[in-house]
């Protein structure tokens, strides 16, 4: 597993910096969405930074510290459940990514297959977290941050086992929804959560 920096090199050769942006938490039934952006210095290279989903938790934690040490700039935005419910998950993701992109003076934005409509050059890359070191780094920051939040939420709602399922739709999570009902951190416009709420009415 090796994430290349070919996209970055193209712009670095033009003396342009780039920001890579990615998210964690679009699919879960509960908990926030976390979006992160990372700007590395020109010619940055890493043999270890890769798609966060392909790394162990221990490795992600180690790389998190390396990324925030090496980055010229990074940003992490936590999107609460109320915003996800208001906007829908796609638009909530796009808004948070745009917010991060616009806060920087960086000219080029790389995203993991997310179109952004900005007055900047945006390159949306399919499987970008495996093809761009900046996006991969952002995916790690987002994933580690979100996992830490879910560990905290597990202490508040231990019956949902968030420390293991991280809010994703597992069989155990469905069973807990059926038994205990919906919490304030569940996304109430997601179909399984809607179903759980309806079941409690009858």
C-alpha positions, 0 to 999 in steps of 0.5 A: 500500500503506497499513496502516491503524490503525483497529483500534488507533484503536478501543482508543486511543479507550478509552485502551487500548494494543494489541500487534500480534503476527506471525511469520515462518517457519511455512512453511520446511523449515529454520531457526527460527520468529521471532515478534514483538510491537509496541506503538505509542504512541496515535495512531501513524501510518505511511504506510510500515509494511506487510505485510513480504512486500510490501516489499523487503528494503532497505525492511524493514531501514529500517523495522526501525530506525524501528519499534524507535525509535518503539515503546513496547515490542517483543519478539522470540522465536526458536523453535528447530527442536527446539521446532517438532518437539516442539510442531508449527508451529501450537502453537509459533507460538501458544505464542510469541505467548502468551508475548509477549502475557503479558509486557506489561501491554497489555490488547488483543492483535491477531494475524494470524489466530491464535487465542490463549487468554488472559485478555486481549482477543484480536482475530485479524484475517485479513490482519492484517499489511495491516490493522493497523499494529501487526501489520504492524510485528511482521511486519517485525521477525520477517521481518528477524530471521529473514532475518538468522539465515538469512544466518548459517546460509548460512555454515555450510551454503552448499550449501543456499543459505539466503541466497536461499531462507531455508529455504523449499521451493524446487526448489534446496532440494529438490535440495540435500536429495536430494544432501546429506541433512538437517541439524540445522536442518531440521524433521524432521516436515515431509513433504519433510524426512521424504521426504529422510531416507527416501530416504537410507535406501535 
